[in-house]
Amino acid sequence: MTIATTTATVSSLQLQAHQRAWERIPPGAEIRVEQGSICLHQRLYLAHDWVYMPVHLGAGECYRVSAGGWLEIEALTSASLSMRPRRGLLSLLAAYWIRTPAAPAAASSCEQDISNLCR
């Protein structure tokens, strides 16, 4: 029995200062700012009301999106960022328990940063 694994697709986005873009982001996706600074404009539906939650990120910082959907991204300065969808359970199990000739993917830098904070 062979289980096929796929790697998470990484998309990148470059924005000029004060430029805005709408991106459809899956739940649990990781957004990492490579250079510059951005503001994520989130609108969450809580208790029968829409709540506006801006998140400011600088170079080298990352954010895991809790609720998926359309997200407005505004560049505060010229910015470059990458977005990586969350890996599914099957691909995580395959990476840990099924040995393949290729080296297993390293944990994302956001996960490494979070694990260092918990120690």
Secondary structure, 3 states (H helix, E strand, C coil): CCCCCCCCCCEEEEECCCCEEEEEECCCCEEEEEECCEEEEEEEEECCEEEEEEEEECCCCEEECCCCEEEEEEECCCEEEEEECCCCHHHHHHHHHCCCCCCCCCCCHHHHHHHHHHC
